[in-house]
Amino acid sequence: MTSAINAVEAVGLRKDFGTFRAVDGIDLEIRQGEIYGVLGPNGAGKTTALRMLATLLPIDAGQARIFGVDVAAEPHRIRQLIGITGQYASVDEELTAVENLWMFGRLQGLRSADAKATARRLLGQFSLEEAAERPIAQFSGGMRRRLDLAASLITRPPLIFLDEPTTGLDPRTRGEMWDTIRGLVTEGCTVLLTTQYLDEADQLAGRIAVLDRGRKVAEGTPEQLKASVGNSTLQLQLAAGADQEQARQVVLRVAGVEPVLSPESGRMNVPLDDADRAADILIGLRQTGVSIASVSVAQPTLDEVFLALTGHGAESGDDDPGDDDGRGDDRGGPGDSGAPGNSKSIGIGIGSQGKPGTGTATRTGTGIGTGTGTRTATSTTAFAAADSASRPAAADAPAASAVSRPASASASANAPAAIATAVSRPAATAAEATASAPKSATTTARESQ
């Protein structure tokens, strides 16, 4: 009896941007029907690894397969198997919820009636029926994220990539998104979830890979990762003015382990194989005159796992919270609502607009609405022209259709190919589809229904 094919198998994945190695030999094995978490701080390589698996970035070295299909050799087949929700919502604020989903359905080849029926079904599934006719500009952040996730499910792909899906959401809305993600697995989907939120990985993922500086430093279930740093943790809050170095020396002498110290707050966590050793440490601290404000013994947290594995917290790293590969996020391209205007963003898009070097690049694209938008992208690292230089334009256009925002208005030259092969995530490519039409995408979407 043969075993089931894994949803994802990757061996030795590597990605370089100039002299910067964003992903350095990562191996992944994701089983069908599970939520697999990829946990790491900003700059760990999470998003870069996901983009390689989703055919949005070429793989420099290593091999990856999705349901047995080679990612590098058959990218078009891969896009039929995946859906992707990026860090930023790709919906058009000038359209209503049902119009957005209808447009995405049409871009993926559905007939108008089928696209409208699919839109209504997904709005019901994500509890957005009452907001179906409201413009997205009136949606809350949580509603936008749910609609964005709904758009990635139009073709019901068996594998969903969720790139930090709850970033910026309030606790209640995050909980609702967690329920939605659990529901996807119940319906038979496999989910690859990248996150920097420790509690999110703990709540959702059956297994977790911990990435740091482009490498996988640990893998296992949340319980296995916690057990790797001890069966329990002694949490000490040192009194104001207490000698932290002396306290560290006492713990090292009594317990034989290096404590994790937060100098600013005076908090010290000590991993213990035996909770009874906590009493020995407390006696040692009292005998040396180190005062303690509070003490508790608890099960290790994923935060302590991260500190033990990497030496820093899961939310540390690059100052830019969206910069996961050393280049920044793709926030450029057409304006969100199509209205003329300027805005700044960090990083580059996936397409042909990048150029090597440090500095500022400006690009103008036709908006999804009725105007043109100009965005300025700034990065302190190299603009990765290799993202598109290594692929012909025709192959690049459908890949760009899966990213959360279109990379460049210049992709309109390949719009027919992009629409024909966009079986994953169309992501606001209305500017491409209507490049030769006198009407705006907003007007076209509404009149076509």
N, C-alpha and C positions, 0 to 999 in steps of 0.2 A: 504494500500500500504506500503510495507516494504521498509525501507531506504537501500541504498547501503552499503555493507560491507566496513568498513574502510580498507585502505591498511595496516596500522600498528596500533595496539592497545597495549599499554604497561602500566602496573600498578605496581608501587612499585619496579621497577628494582633496584637490589643491587648487587654490586660486590666488594669483598674484596681480597686484596693481602696481606696475613699475617695480620698485625695490621693496614694496610693502606686501607681505604675505598675509592675506586676510583669512584664508583657510589652509591649514597645514596638515594634510594626511588624515582626514576624518573618515572613520568607518561607521556606518549606520545599518541597522537591521530592524525594520518595522514590520510587525505582523499585521495581517488583515484583521480589521475590526477592533483595533485598539486606539487609544489616544496616547501618542508618544510625545513627550515634552522635550524640547530643547531649551535648556536653561543657561543663561549667561549674562554677564554685564554688557553694557554698551561697548561695542568694539570687539566682542568675542568672536564674531563671524557667523552668527545665527542667520541673519537675513541673506548673507552672501551664499551660504550653503543651501538655503531654501531656493534662492534664485537659480542656482545651478541645476538643482533637481527639477525645477519648473521650466527649464530650457530658456530662461531669461538671460543667463550668462553662460558663455562657453566654459567647459571644464578644462582646466589647464593640464591636469594629471589625475590619474585614477579612473574609476569606472562606476557608473550608477545604472541601476535597472529599476523600473517601476512595473510591477506585476509581470516581471520577466522581460520587459521591453527595454532595449538599450536607449538611454536618454540621449547620448550623443549621435547615435546612428539613425534613430527614428523619432526626431522631435515632434513631428506632426501627430504620430500615434500617441505620444505622451500627452499632448494637449487634449486628446479625447478622453484621457483617463483622470484628469485632475481639474480641480477648481482652486482658485487662489484668492484670498482676501488679504490685501496688503495693510500697511500701518495706517493708511489714510483713505477715507471713503472716496469712491470714484463716481459717485452719483452727481447728476446735474441739478443744481439748486433751483433752476428755473422751471424744471419739470415736476410734475406730481410723482408720487410714489408709483402709481400704476403705470404712468407714462415712462418712467425710468426702466422698469422691469420689462415693459412691452418693447422698448427700444433695444435693450440688451438681447431679448429673445429674437427680434428681427435680425440683429447683427449676427446671431448664431444660426440663422437659416430657418427659423420657425416661420410658418405662415402667420399672417396677422391675427387670425382668430385663435390659433393655438398659442401665440405669444401672449394674447390678452388673457386667455384662460389660465395659462401658467402663472402670469403675474398675479391674478386673483388668488390662485391656490397658495402661492408663496406668501402673499400678504396675510392670509389667514393663518398659515403655519407659524408666522413670526409675530402674530398678534398686532398687525398693523392695519386691519380692515378699516377701522374708523378714520385712519389718516390717509386712506388710499388716494383721495382727491386733493390733498393738501400739498402745496409746493414744499420741496425739501428744505428750503430756506427757513421754514417754520418748524422743522424737526429738531428735537433735542439730540445731543451727541449719541446717546444710547440708541435712539430710533434710527439714526443714520447708520450706525454700525450694524444693526440688525438688517436694515435694507441692503447694505453692502454685502453682507453674508448671504442674503437671499439671492442676490444677483449671481453669486458664484455657484448657485445650485440649480440654475435653470436647466442645465443638461443632465442633472443628477449624477455627477461624477463619483466614482467609488473612492477617490482619494481627495481630501481637502487639505490645503495648506493654509494655516491661519498664522499670520505674522503679527504677533503682539496684538490680538484682537480687542483687548480691553484697555489699551493705553488711554489714559485721560478720562475714563469713565468713573462715575461715582460708585460707592460700594453697592448700592441697591441695583444699579444697572449692570454692574459687573456680575452680580449673582444671577441676573436674568440671562446674561450671555452664557454663563456657565451651564445653565439649564438647557439652553439651546444647543450648545456643543455636545452635551451628553445625549440629547435627543438625536443628533446626527448619527452617533455610533449605534444607538438603538435601532435606527433604520438601516444599518448595514454599512455605513461609511467608515473609512479609516481616516484619522485626523493626525496631522503633524502640526504641533503647536509650538511656536517659539514664544518665549516670554522672559521677562526679567523679574516678574513677580513670583516670589517664592511660594506664597500661599496659593496662587493659581496653579502652579505645577503640582503642588501637594494635593489640591482638591480634585484635579481633573486627570492627571496623567497616570497611566498604569505603570509606565517605565519612563525614566528620565535620563537624558544625556546632558552632562554638565560640560559646557565649553568655556574655555578661557584662552584668550590671545590666539585664536584660530585652531586650537587643539582640543580634542575630547579628553578631559581629565578624569572623568568617572561616568559610570552608567549603572543603572539598576532601578529597582522599585524605590519609592520614597522611603519605605521601611529599611531596605538594605542600605541606602545611602546614609540614613540616620544612624544605623547600627555601626557603620564604619568609623564613626567618631566617638563611639562609646554607647553604653546602654542607658546612661542618664547624664545629665549636665547639672553641675553646681553653679548656680547663678548668684554672684556676689555683687552687691553695690557697696563700694568702699566709701567710708565717711569722708566728708570734705577735709582736705589737707592730709589724708592718709598717704603713706609712702607706697606708691604703686610698684616701684621696682622691688622694694622689700617684700611686698605681697607676692609678686611674681616668683621671687627666689624661694619663698616658703612653699608655694604650690609645687614648684619644680622639685624641691627636696623631699616633700612628704608624699606627693602623688606620682612623681616621675613623669609628668606630662607638662607640656608648655601651655599655659592658659591663653585664652583669646581676650585681649585687653582693649577696651575702648578708652583711651586716655582722656578724651574730652569729658566724658560722662562719669568716669571712674567705675565703669561696669566691667566685671571680669567673669568669663564663662570658662568652666573647667570640665572637660569631658572625663567621665568616670566609667570604668568597667564594672565597678561595684559601688552602689550608692552609699554603703557604709563608710567608704573612705571620706565622705564629706565631713564627718565628725572629726577625723584626724586633721583635716585641713583647717577647720575652724579652731581647733585647739592650738595648732601651730601658729595661726595668725594672732590669737590672744596672747600666747606666750611671748611673741616678738613685739607686741604693742601696736599691731595694725588694727585700727578701728573699722567696724563694719556697720553700715546703715541698715541693710536688709540682706536676707539670704533665702534661697529657695532651691529645691531640687526638682527637675522636670526632665521629660524626654527630650533628646536633642531635636532641634529644628533644622529645616533645610538651610536657614541662614548660617547656622553654626557649621553645617556641612560645607557650605560655600567658603566660609572663612578658613576652615581647616584645609580645604583643597587648593584654594587660590591665594589665601593671605589677604583678601579684601572682600567687601560685601558685594552682593549680586547687583546692586544698583550703582556701583562705582564704575569708573572707566572714563570714557570720553565725555567732555562737557556737553556735547550735543546729544540729546536723548535719542535722536533718530539715526545717528551715525553708527551703523553696525558693521561697516566694512572699511572704515577709514576714509570713505569718500563723501558720505552724507546721503541724505534721502532724496528720492526723486520727487520733488515738489514743483518742478518747472513744467513748461508746456502751456497749453491753452488755459485761459482764465477759467476759474471754477464756474462762473455764471455766464461767461461770454461777454461781460461788460468790459469796456476798455479800462485799463488801470495798470498800475505797477505794484509788484510785491516782491519781497526777497525770500529766498529759501536757501537751505544748505544742501549742496551736493549737485548731482547730475541726474539725467534720465537714462533710460535704457534705449539707446538709439544711436544716431550718427552725429549728434551735435557736440559730443565731447571732444576735447583736444588736450594733449599732454601739457603739463605745466601747472604752476601755481598762479592763481589769479582769478579773474572774474569773467564769466561768459554770459552773454545776453542773448536771448532768443525770443522771437515773437511767433505766436501761433494763433490760428483762428479759433475763437471760443466756441463752445457748444451752443451758446445762446445766439445773440444777434450782433455781437461786436467782436473786437479783437482784444486779446489780453497780452500784456508784456510782462514777463517775469525775469528776474535776475537771479542766477544761481552762483553761489560763491562757495569755494572749497579750499581748504588749506593743504589738500593733498592732490595728487595727479588726477586730472580728468581722464577717465579710462576710455580712451578711444578704441581700445581693443575689444570693448563690449560688442561693437558692431563691425569693426574692421575685419574680424576673422570670419564674418558671415556675409553672404551676398545679400543685397537689399531685399530680394523677394522673400528670403527666409527670415529676414529680420522683422518684416512687417507683421506676420502673424504672431511672432514671439512677443512683440510689443503689445499686441492686443490683449495679452493676459496680464499686463502690469496694471497697477492700480490707477495710473494716469498715463495718457499717451506721451511718448517720448518727444516727438517733434512733429510739427505740422508738415514737415517735408515727407513724412511717411505716406502722405496722401497719394503719392505716385503709385504705391502698391496697394491702394485701398481695396480693389476687387479681390486680390489674393488674401488680404487680411480678413475680409468679411467671409470669404469662402472657407477659410481654414480656422477661423476663430472659434474653436470648439471648447475653449476653456473659459477665460474671463475677458469679455470684450472691453471693459474698463474705459468707457467714455470715448470711443473712437468715432463719435458722430461727426466730428470735424473732417475725418478722412472720408466717411461715406458720403458726405454732402459737399465735398470740395468743389465740385463743378456745378452745384445747384445754386440758383439765385436766392433761395429761401434759407433761413437759418435752420439749424437742427431742431430747435424748440418748436418752431412753426411746423416743420415737416413731421415731427413726431405726433403732434396733436392733430394735424389735418389727415395723416395717414390712417389714424384710428377710425 
